[in-house]
Amino acid sequence: MTLERTAINPVTWSLGLGFNQADLVSGHTRTLYCSGQTAMDSEGKPQHDGDMAAQLALSLDNLEAVLNKAAMTLAHLVRLTIYTTDVDRLLPHYGVLASRLTAADAKPPTTLLGVTRLAIPGQMIELEGTAVA
């Protein structure tokens, strides 16, 4: 079976921000539902307290590590949810995420949510994804 992915964009403003409104996926054989990934090291210790850009980059590294373990890449993402404790503080660093997704030729439908806090104190961002192959 060959994976077929069709971008659904009844409006096009989201393309300038690097994401599709929706992706219609067919022909896939594997779906990976990723737990939220934060800025934790391999021992489960929080990293980069107070540094939004560094937390975003490490959270993305951790998401990518999960994808890679399943023989997938960022290009396989069909859904990305971003949780942050401070949307205004995240937005200036959004380019970190956008550039990595662009380099992977990935435009997953994305939702950005502001939350009161995350499970681990000091963590400001969490990335949750769904990927298909």
C-alpha atoms as a printed R data frame, in Angstrom:
    type eleno elety resid chain resno       x      y      z
1   ATOM     1    CA   MET     A     1   0.000  0.000  0.000
2   ATOM     2    CA   THR     A     2   1.271  3.473 -0.840
3   ATOM     3    CA   LEU     A     3   0.722  6.356  1.527
4   ATOM     4    CA   GLU     A     4  -1.283  9.107 -0.126
5   ATOM     5    CA   ARG     A     5  -1.491 12.476  1.553
6   ATOM     6    CA   THR     A     6  -3.678 15.284  0.217
7   ATOM     7    CA   ALA     A     7  -3.547 18.770  1.690
8   ATOM     8    CA   ILE     A     8  -6.992 20.252  2.338
9   ATOM     9    CA   ASN     A     9  -6.881 24.053  2.388
10  ATOM    10    CA   PRO     A    10 -10.214 25.779  1.727
11  ATOM    11    CA   VAL     A    11  -8.342 28.932  2.743
12  ATOM    12    CA   THR     A    12  -4.621 29.489  2.194
13  ATOM    13    CA   TRP     A    13  -3.498 31.831  5.003
14  ATOM    14    CA   SER     A    14  -2.175 28.874  7.038
15  ATOM    15    CA   LEU     A    15   0.319 27.955  4.318
16  ATOM    16    CA   GLY     A    16   2.240 31.146  5.088
17  ATOM    17    CA   LEU     A    17   2.522 29.963  8.690
18  ATOM    18    CA   GLY     A    18   3.720 26.526  7.599
19  ATOM    19    CA   PHE     A    19   0.716 24.290  8.137
20  ATOM    20    CA   ASN     A    20  -2.217 22.833  6.244
21  ATOM    21    CA   GLN     A    21  -5.787 23.201  7.450
22  ATOM    22    CA   ALA     A    22  -6.112 19.415  7.181
23  ATOM    23    CA   ASP     A    23  -4.454 16.383  5.637
24  ATOM    24    CA   LEU     A    24  -6.443 13.555  4.092
25  ATOM    25    CA   VAL     A    25  -4.366 10.389  4.568
26  ATOM    26    CA   SER     A    26  -5.059  7.047  2.925
27  ATOM    27    CA   GLY     A    27  -3.134  3.923  2.161
28  ATOM    28    CA   HIS     A    28  -1.111  4.015  5.365
29  ATOM    29    CA   THR     A    29  -0.259  0.924  7.317
30  ATOM    30    CA   ARG     A    30   1.099  2.395 10.560
31  ATOM    31    CA   THR     A    31  -0.119  5.183 12.826
32  ATOM    32    CA   LEU     A    32   1.988  6.506 15.713
33  ATOM    33    CA   TYR     A    33   0.326  8.462 18.521
34  ATOM    34    CA   CYS     A    34   3.037 10.354 20.391
35  ATOM    35    CA   SER     A    35   2.802 11.358 24.016
36  ATOM    36    CA   GLY     A    36   3.536 14.987 24.755
37  ATOM    37    CA   GLN     A    37   7.272 15.686 24.548
38  ATOM    38    CA   THR     A    38   8.882 18.324 26.736
39  ATOM    39    CA   ALA     A    39  12.405 19.594 27.431
40  ATOM    40    CA   MET     A    40  13.562 16.576 29.450
41  ATOM    41    CA   ASP     A    41  16.906 14.819 29.219
42  ATOM    42    CA   SER     A    42  17.214 11.050 28.777
43  ATOM    43    CA   GLU     A    43  17.086 10.621 32.575
44  ATOM    44    CA   GLY     A    44  13.760 12.498 32.821
45  ATOM    45    CA   LYS     A    45  15.249 15.662 34.293
46  ATOM    46    CA   PRO     A    46  13.778 19.005 33.162
47  ATOM    47    CA   GLN     A    47  16.182 21.163 31.145
48  ATOM    48    CA   HIS     A    48  16.511 24.849 30.222
49  ATOM    49    CA   ASP     A    49  14.485 26.402 33.041
50  ATOM    50    CA   GLY     A    50  13.152 29.768 31.865
51  ATOM    51    CA   ASP     A    51  14.525 29.455 28.297
52  ATOM    52    CA   MET     A    52  11.581 29.096 25.907
53  ATOM    53    CA   ALA     A    53  13.706 28.758 22.744
54  ATOM    54    CA   ALA     A    54  15.876 26.006 24.244
55  ATOM    55    CA   GLN     A    55  12.841 24.174 25.651
56  ATOM    56    CA   LEU     A    56  11.143 24.303 22.253
57  ATOM    57    CA   ALA     A    57  14.237 22.955 20.481
58  ATOM    58    CA   LEU     A    58  14.703 20.094 22.988
59  ATOM    59    CA   SER     A    59  10.995 19.223 22.935
60  ATOM    60    CA   LEU     A    60  11.231 18.988 19.156
61  ATOM    61    CA   ASP     A    61  14.405 16.875 19.430
62  ATOM    62    CA   ASN     A    62  12.538 14.535 21.792
63  ATOM    63    CA   LEU     A    63   9.531 14.300 19.460
64  ATOM    64    CA   GLU     A    64  11.856 13.565 16.577
65  ATOM    65    CA   ALA     A    65  13.597 10.838 18.634
66  ATOM    66    CA   VAL     A    66  10.249  9.126 19.231
67  ATOM    67    CA   LEU     A    67   9.436  9.341 15.521
68  ATOM    68    CA   ASN     A    68  12.865  7.999 14.564
69  ATOM    69    CA   LYS     A    69  12.486  5.036 16.935
70  ATOM    70    CA   ALA     A    70   9.376  4.111 14.909
71  ATOM    71    CA   ALA     A    71  11.292  4.565 11.625
72  ATOM    72    CA   MET     A    72   9.506  7.874 10.950
73  ATOM    73    CA   THR     A    73  10.511 11.526 10.614
74  ATOM    74    CA   LEU     A    74   8.884 14.901 11.093
75  ATOM    75    CA   ALA     A    75   7.608 14.515  7.519
76  ATOM    76    CA   HIS     A    76   5.295 11.732  8.757
77  ATOM    77    CA   LEU     A    77   3.451 14.043 11.164
78  ATOM    78    CA   VAL     A    78  -0.205 14.445 10.270
79  ATOM    79    CA   ARG     A    79  -1.134 16.286 13.475
80  ATOM    80    CA   LEU     A    80   0.822 18.486 15.876
81  ATOM    81    CA   THR     A    81  -0.532 20.016 19.059
82  ATOM    82    CA   ILE     A    82   1.551 22.604 20.890
83  ATOM    83    CA   TYR     A    83   0.808 23.314 24.534
84  ATOM    84    CA   THR     A    84   2.503 26.277 26.170
85  ATOM    85    CA   THR     A    85   2.228 28.100 29.448
86  ATOM    86    CA   ASP     A    86   2.902 31.413 27.673
87  ATOM    87    CA   VAL     A    87   1.724 31.887 24.082
88  ATOM    88    CA   ASP     A    88   3.153 35.424 23.864
89  ATOM    89    CA   ARG     A    89   6.560 34.214 25.015
90  ATOM    90    CA   LEU     A    90   6.506 31.296 22.559
91  ATOM    91    CA   LEU     A    91   5.554 33.231 19.419
92  ATOM    92    CA   PRO     A    92   8.936 35.000 18.949
93  ATOM    93    CA   HIS     A    93  10.572 31.542 18.958
94  ATOM    94    CA   TYR     A    94   8.025 29.844 16.684
95  ATOM    95    CA   GLY     A    95  10.576 30.062 13.861
96  ATOM    96    CA   VAL     A    96  12.589 27.312 15.606
97  ATOM    97    CA   LEU     A    97   9.682 24.925 15.044
98  ATOM    98    CA   ALA     A    98   8.712 26.279 11.621
99  ATOM    99    CA   SER     A    99  12.250 25.981 10.232
100 ATOM   100    CA   ARG     A   100  12.628 22.369 11.376
101 ATOM   101    CA   LEU     A   101   9.250 21.426  9.909
102 ATOM   102    CA   THR     A   102  10.041 23.232  6.651
103 ATOM   103    CA   ALA     A   103  13.419 21.478  6.389
104 ATOM   104    CA   ALA     A   104  11.572 18.148  6.742
105 ATOM   105    CA   ASP     A   105   8.973 19.224  4.161
106 ATOM   106    CA   ALA     A   106   6.322 18.835  6.853
107 ATOM   107    CA   LYS     A   107   3.171 20.944  7.135
108 ATOM   108    CA   PRO     A   108   1.091 19.058  9.693
109 ATOM   109    CA   PRO     A   109  -2.232 20.546 10.763
110 ATOM   110    CA   THR     A   110  -1.310 22.285 13.997
111 ATOM   111    CA   THR     A   111  -3.080 23.633 17.063
112 ATOM   112    CA   LEU     A   112  -1.417 25.987 19.565
113 ATOM   113    CA   LEU     A   113  -2.963 26.062 23.041
114 ATOM   114    CA   GLY     A   114  -2.177 28.216 26.053
115 ATOM   115    CA   VAL     A   115  -2.439 26.258 29.293
116 ATOM   116    CA   THR     A   116  -2.137 27.193 32.952
117 ATOM   117    CA   ARG     A   117   0.706 24.759 33.549
118 ATOM   118    CA   LEU     A   118   2.241 21.527 32.335
119 ATOM   119    CA   ALA     A   119   2.731 18.360 34.389
120 ATOM   120    CA   ILE     A   120   6.388 19.072 35.223
121 ATOM   121    CA   PRO     A   121   7.060 22.384 37.025
122 ATOM   122    CA   GLY     A   122   9.234 24.726 34.980
123 ATOM   123    CA   GLN     A   123   8.285 23.216 31.644
124 ATOM   124    CA   MET     A   124   6.786 25.834 29.313
125 ATOM   125    CA   ILE     A   125   6.130 23.826 26.146
126 ATOM   126    CA   GLU     A   126   4.887 20.371 25.185
127 ATOM   127    CA   LEU     A   127   4.579 18.916 21.688
128 ATOM   128    CA   GLU     A   128   2.125 16.112 20.938
129 ATOM   129    CA   GLY     A   129   2.003 14.511 17.504
130 ATOM   130    CA   THR     A   130   0.373 11.869 15.363
131 ATOM   131    CA   ALA     A   131   2.326 10.364 12.483
132 ATOM   132    CA   VAL     A   132   1.473  7.890  9.721
133 ATOM   133    CA   ALA     A   133   3.590  5.785  7.416
